[in-house]
Amino acid sequence: MRYQSGAQLCDYRTMEFVESWGEIGAHIREARLAARLSQQRLAELIGMERSMLTKVESGDRRVDVLELHRLATVLDLPLGHFLSRPLTVLSRRAELRTVPADEMEPQSTSDAYRIEALLGEWCREVQLLVEIGALTPARQLAYPGRVDTIDAAATAALWLRDQLGAGRDPIASMSGFAERAGQYVLVRDIPGDGASVIDGDVAVAIVGLRGEAGRRRATAAHELGHLILGDEYSNDVAVNASRAEREGMVDAFAAELLLPRHVVVKVCERLGDAELRARLIALSATFRTSWSLALRQACRGEVIDQRQREKLAAAVPTRADFMAAIGWTPQPDLESVRVPPGYAQAVVAAVRAERITPVRAVELMHGELTLEDLGETTPEVGHQ
């Protein structure tokens, strides 16, 4: 199936498409409520009579391609979101809920709806490259043991490090590391930290740009944890544990993955306060973690107690502190690089093989590639 997006013809054969105008109308209504817009306001924004929009939402009127494009633009959602059925989400920061017909979603639910829509679109983009033969998904790794305690979650993180040959060294790129584990990470501006989804052979995650670099790496590690340990419906994670307990186990996995406790103990035990802080700063920079995560691992390794942790947490390292400890400041991860390396190579290979257009390649690269980079100067119409 194809649809017209601006001047470009796009191919979304990998979608599980809706089968009626009623389904499309329902998606439009859901998106409107999530955007906290009344029917009257949305109709004004897209240049349509409210009575017509009412019929569109109820499935009694077809919506043409240009109208659908205007709706997607105003609602700030991918066009494919309205044409495809949702994927099963593994991890979501806020739960969606059903609201009465005349109400609109609260902001937290609106944010969750947008994240889920963008996550589904990212999954379909990866699936497109798989379908046209440009990308072979990495095998999704899964921890073979049972994870029902914090210590078990940490053990699973060390298992994954060993599986991918990382040992106890710093992980240079969380995007590349996650891709090798079978999860494709996209970095983009979303109203939250991140989320992940799995659909058959494709597992993807989105990490938000907001917040500092250490938090983004922690989010990426957390979403990878959902894949490796299994989500909340998996028997691999203790099914009787509460949601907070499950998330706590995934957080422990993420912390151990980014900065193994053994490393902290080896470097920092039996030091005075001043030297201890300097060593922890050096570890935080070298392993590119947040200060709070470094303190968490130090506390779990019994290098510091809770009182020391609180005291150190109040003394957040400055750039001068990093320079004094290691001579440089850590380079941010998951910022300028938005898509995984293997995925990027697949996009370039696909456009060179004329399986996708240069315009579509730019879309798939999410800002990492321009038409000029591909030797193109004007958008073209059509799609191979």
C-alpha distance (Angstrom), angle and dihedral (degrees) to the residues before:
residue distance angle dihedral
M1 . . .
R2 3.81 . .
Y3 3.75 135.0 .
Q4 3.78 135.6 -171.7
S5 3.81 115.2 -109.1
G6 3.79 109.1 -176.2
A7 3.78 105.5 -58.6
Q8 3.77 94.6 -21.6
L9 3.78 130.4 87.1
C10 3.80 109.7 -139.9
D11 3.79 128.6 -163.1
Y12 3.82 119.7 -145.0
R13 3.77 102.6 172.4
T14 3.80 92.0 147.4
M15 3.80 95.0 65.1
E16 3.77 124.2 103.0
F17 3.78 93.6 -131.1
V18 3.77 128.3 -145.3
E19 3.78 111.8 -110.0
S20 3.80 104.0 -148.2
W21 3.78 142.8 38.5
G22 3.78 86.4 -117.7
E23 3.80 90.6 64.6
I24 3.79 91.7 48.5
G25 3.79 90.0 48.0
A26 3.80 90.7 50.3
H27 3.81 90.2 52.0
I28 3.81 90.2 50.8
R29 3.79 91.7 50.7
E30 3.81 92.3 47.9
A31 3.81 90.7 49.3
R32 3.81 91.7 48.6
L33 3.80 92.2 51.5
A34 3.81 90.6 45.9
A35 3.82 88.9 52.1
R36 3.82 88.2 51.8
L37 3.80 93.1 -122.4
S38 3.78 128.4 141.8
Q39 3.80 119.5 -131.8
Q40 3.79 89.6 -109.5
R41 3.80 93.7 52.4
L42 3.80 94.7 46.4
A43 3.80 90.9 47.4
E44 3.81 89.5 53.3
L45 3.79 92.3 49.1
I46 3.81 93.9 52.7
G47 3.80 96.4 38.0
M48 3.81 97.2 -113.5
E49 3.78 133.2 128.5
R50 3.78 112.5 -104.3
S51 3.79 90.8 -126.0
M52 3.80 89.1 57.1
L53 3.80 92.1 49.5
T54 3.80 89.5 50.1
K55 3.80 89.2 55.6
V56 3.82 91.3 46.7
E57 3.80 92.0 53.1
S58 3.79 91.8 47.9
G59 3.81 92.2 48.6
D60 3.82 93.4 -116.1
R61 3.81 93.1 115.4
R62 3.77 130.3 45.2
V63 3.78 118.8 -125.8
D64 3.79 117.2 -140.1
V65 3.79 125.0 -137.3
L66 3.80 96.4 -99.8
E67 3.81 91.7 49.2
L68 3.79 90.6 49.2
H69 3.79 90.3 49.2
R70 3.81 90.6 52.2
L71 3.80 90.0 48.8
A72 3.80 91.9 51.2
T73 3.81 90.9 48.7
V74 3.81 95.1 48.9
L75 3.80 93.6 43.4
D76 3.84 90.6 44.5
L77 3.79 94.0 -130.6
P78 3.81 133.2 126.0
L79 3.80 114.2 -90.8
G80 3.79 90.1 -127.1
H81 3.81 89.8 61.6
F82 3.80 90.5 74.8
L83 3.79 94.5 46.6
S84 3.79 101.1 46.6
R85 3.76 137.8 60.5
P86 3.82 119.0 -110.5
L87 3.77 122.9 -96.7
T88 3.79 125.0 -126.5
V89 3.78 107.6 -93.6
L90 3.79 118.5 -139.1
S91 3.79 97.2 -170.6
R92 3.78 129.4 20.2
R93 3.78 127.4 169.3
A94 3.81 94.8 -147.3
E95 3.78 130.5 24.7
L96 3.78 120.0 -118.7
R97 3.78 115.1 -129.8
T98 3.77 136.9 -166.2
V99 3.81 114.6 -108.2
P100 3.79 129.9 -165.9
A101 3.80 115.2 -90.2
D102 3.81 95.1 -103.9
E103 3.81 96.4 46.7
M104 3.79 131.9 83.5
E105 3.78 127.8 -137.9
P106 3.82 120.6 -92.5
Q107 3.80 114.4 -113.1
S108 3.80 95.0 -100.9
T109 3.79 91.3 54.4
S110 3.79 91.5 44.5
D111 3.79 89.5 54.5
A112 3.80 91.4 49.6
Y113 3.80 90.7 50.6
R114 3.80 92.2 52.7
I115 3.80 92.9 47.2
E116 3.79 90.9 51.2
A117 3.81 91.8 49.4
L118 3.81 92.5 50.9
L119 3.80 91.1 44.7
G120 3.79 90.9 53.8
E121 3.79 91.5 49.4
W122 3.82 91.5 50.4
C123 3.80 90.2 50.8
R124 3.80 90.8 51.8
E125 3.80 91.1 49.4
V126 3.80 90.8 55.7
Q127 3.80 89.8 45.0
L128 3.81 90.5 52.6
L129 3.81 91.4 58.0
V130 3.79 89.8 47.2
E131 3.80 92.2 50.5
I132 3.80 95.3 50.8
G133 3.80 90.5 49.2
A134 3.80 97.4 -111.6
L135 3.81 96.4 113.6
T136 3.78 132.5 38.9
P137 3.82 108.7 -160.8
A138 3.77 116.3 -124.5
R139 3.80 114.1 -115.2
Q140 3.78 110.1 -90.5
L141 3.79 108.4 -117.9
A142 3.79 119.4 -140.8
Y143 3.78 127.3 -172.3
P144 3.83 108.1 -113.9
G145 3.80 96.3 -150.4
R146 3.78 133.1 74.3
V147 3.80 117.4 -93.3
D148 3.79 113.2 -157.9
T149 3.82 102.2 132.0
I150 3.80 138.3 49.1
D151 3.80 90.9 -110.7
A152 3.80 91.3 51.6
A153 3.80 90.1 52.0
A154 3.82 90.2 51.9
T155 3.80 90.0 49.6
A156 3.82 89.3 52.7
A157 3.81 89.8 54.3
L158 3.81 91.3 53.1
W159 3.81 88.7 47.7
L160 3.81 90.1 55.1
R161 3.80 91.6 48.0
D162 3.79 89.4 53.6
Q163 3.81 92.5 45.8
L164 3.80 90.4 56.3
G165 3.80 96.0 39.7
A166 3.80 96.0 -112.6
G167 3.80 94.7 127.0
R168 3.80 107.3 -178.3
D169 3.81 95.6 -41.1
P170 3.82 125.9 117.5
I171 3.80 115.7 -82.8
A172 3.79 105.3 -121.9
S173 3.81 98.1 -160.2
M174 3.79 124.3 16.5
S175 3.80 89.9 -164.0
G176 3.79 93.0 56.5
F177 3.81 92.2 41.5
A178 3.81 92.9 51.2
E179 3.80 91.1 47.2
R180 3.80 90.2 56.2
A181 3.81 88.2 51.6
G182 3.80 90.2 53.5
Q183 3.82 102.2 -97.4
Y184 3.81 123.7 111.7
V185 3.81 113.4 -147.4
L186 3.80 123.7 -155.2
V187 3.81 120.5 -168.2
R188 3.79 115.3 -151.5
D189 3.77 142.4 135.6
I190 3.81 107.9 -77.8
P191 3.81 132.0 156.4
G192 3.79 94.1 -105.2
D193 3.78 145.8 22.0
G194 3.78 102.4 -78.3
A195 3.79 150.3 -68.1
S196 3.80 139.5 -153.3
V197 3.77 139.8 -148.1
I198 3.77 138.2 -174.5
D199 3.79 125.3 -151.5
G200 3.78 114.3 176.8
D201 3.80 110.3 -62.6
V202 3.81 93.7 -5.3
A203 3.81 123.7 82.2
V204 3.80 119.0 179.1
A205 3.78 139.7 173.4
I206 3.79 136.1 -167.5
V207 3.80 121.2 -145.7
G208 3.80 119.6 -164.1
L209 3.79 122.9 -124.3
R210 3.78 93.9 -139.2
G211 3.77 118.2 103.7
E212 3.78 131.2 26.4
A213 3.81 125.7 -46.0
G214 3.80 95.9 -102.2
R215 3.78 90.6 56.9
R216 3.81 91.3 51.1
R217 3.80 90.9 52.8
A218 3.80 89.9 48.5
T219 3.80 90.0 51.1
A220 3.80 91.9 49.5
A221 3.81 90.2 49.4
H222 3.81 90.2 47.3
E223 3.81 93.0 52.4
L224 3.80 90.1 46.8
G225 3.79 86.9 52.9
H226 3.80 90.0 59.8
L227 3.79 88.9 57.2
I228 3.81 97.0 43.9
L229 3.81 96.7 43.0
G230 3.79 98.3 33.3
D231 3.79 126.4 -110.1
E232 3.79 128.3 -86.8
Y233 3.80 92.8 -76.4
S234 3.80 94.7 51.2
N235 3.80 123.1 102.6
D236 3.80 88.4 -139.2
V237 3.79 89.3 77.5
A238 3.80 116.5 55.9
V239 3.79 102.5 -87.5
N240 3.80 93.5 -155.9
A241 3.80 94.2 56.1
S242 3.78 118.9 103.9
R243 3.79 120.8 -110.4
A244 3.82 90.5 -105.1
E245 3.80 90.7 52.8
R246 3.79 91.8 49.2
E247 3.79 91.8 49.5
G248 3.80 88.5 48.3
M249 3.79 90.1 56.1
V250 3.80 91.6 49.4
D251 3.81 89.8 48.7
A252 3.81 89.4 52.4
F253 3.80 89.1 50.9
A254 3.81 90.4 51.2
A255 3.81 94.0 48.5
E256 3.81 93.4 49.2
L257 3.80 91.1 45.6
L258 3.80 92.9 53.9
L259 3.82 98.5 38.5
P260 3.82 117.9 10.6
R261 3.78 112.5 -139.0
H262 3.81 90.9 -134.0
V263 3.81 89.8 62.3
V264 3.80 91.9 52.7
V265 3.80 92.5 49.1
K266 3.80 92.8 47.3
V267 3.82 93.3 50.6
C268 3.78 101.7 36.2
E269 3.80 113.1 32.1
R270 3.80 120.1 119.5
L271 3.81 97.0 11.1
G272 3.79 131.0 137.4
D273 3.81 119.2 -108.8
A274 3.82 97.0 -98.9
E275 3.80 95.4 46.2
L276 3.79 91.4 41.7
R277 3.81 91.8 56.6
A278 3.80 91.2 48.4
R279 3.82 91.8 50.7
L280 3.79 91.9 48.3
I281 3.80 90.5 49.9
A282 3.79 89.0 51.3
L283 3.81 91.2 50.5
S284 3.80 92.1 47.1
A285 3.81 90.0 52.5
T286 3.80 97.3 41.9
F287 3.81 94.1 47.8
R288 3.82 90.7 36.1
T289 3.77 96.3 -129.9
S290 3.76 131.7 143.2
W291 3.79 117.5 -93.0
S292 3.80 90.5 -115.2
L293 3.81 91.9 55.0
A294 3.81 91.7 50.2
L295 3.82 89.5 51.9
R296 3.79 91.1 47.1
Q297 3.79 91.6 55.5
A298 3.79 91.7 45.1
C299 3.78 89.6 52.9
R300 3.81 92.6 47.2
G301 3.79 88.9 49.9
E302 3.83 88.9 51.1
V303 3.78 91.0 -122.1
I304 3.81 87.7 126.2
D305 3.79 132.7 18.4
Q306 3.80 127.3 -131.4
R307 3.80 93.0 -92.5
Q308 3.81 91.6 53.9
R309 3.78 90.5 45.1
E310 3.79 91.8 56.0
K311 3.79 91.6 46.8
L312 3.80 93.4 49.1
A313 3.82 91.9 44.3
A314 3.80 88.8 61.6
A315 3.83 90.9 54.4
V316 3.82 100.1 64.3
P317 3.84 110.4 -172.3
T318 3.79 118.0 -104.9
R319 3.80 127.4 -148.9
A320 3.81 87.6 -98.3
D321 3.82 89.4 54.6
F322 3.80 90.9 54.4
M323 3.79 91.0 47.7
A324 3.79 91.1 50.4
A325 3.81 93.0 47.6
I326 3.80 101.7 44.3
G327 3.81 108.3 -2.9
W328 3.82 95.3 -110.8
T329 3.78 142.4 53.5
P330 3.81 120.6 -114.9
Q331 3.80 117.3 -97.1
P332 3.81 112.6 -121.6
D333 3.79 116.5 -106.6
L334 3.82 124.4 -150.5
E335 3.79 94.6 23.0
S336 3.81 116.2 93.4
V337 3.82 91.9 17.7
R338 3.80 105.2 70.2
V339 3.83 103.9 170.1
P340 3.83 132.9 40.7
P341 3.84 118.2 -91.5
G342 3.81 96.2 -118.5
Y343 3.79 91.1 48.0
A344 3.83 90.8 50.4
Q345 3.80 91.0 51.6
A346 3.80 89.6 50.2
V347 3.81 92.1 52.9
V348 3.81 92.0 51.2
A349 3.80 91.4 46.2
A350 3.81 91.0 49.9
V351 3.79 94.7 51.6
R352 3.81 92.1 46.3
A353 3.81 89.5 51.0
E354 3.84 88.0 49.6
R355 3.79 92.4 -120.4
I356 3.80 90.3 126.1
T357 3.79 131.1 21.1
P358 3.81 122.7 -108.1
V359 3.81 88.9 -112.3
R360 3.79 91.0 55.3
A361 3.81 90.1 46.4
V362 3.81 90.1 56.4
E363 3.80 89.7 50.9
L364 3.79 92.1 49.8
M365 3.81 92.2 50.4
H366 3.82 93.7 58.1
G367 3.79 97.4 -140.7
E368 3.81 99.7 -34.8
L369 3.81 93.5 100.5
T370 3.81 134.7 41.6
L371 3.79 132.9 -163.9
E372 3.80 87.8 -110.5
D373 3.80 89.3 57.7
L374 3.80 87.2 57.9
G375 3.79 93.8 46.4
E376 3.82 92.6 -106.2
T377 3.79 124.5 130.5
T378 3.79 104.7 179.7
P379 3.80 132.8 32.8
E380 3.77 114.6 -103.0
V381 3.78 130.2 -143.7
G382 3.78 119.9 -123.9
H383 3.75 137.2 41.3
Q384 3.76 130.1 -124.0
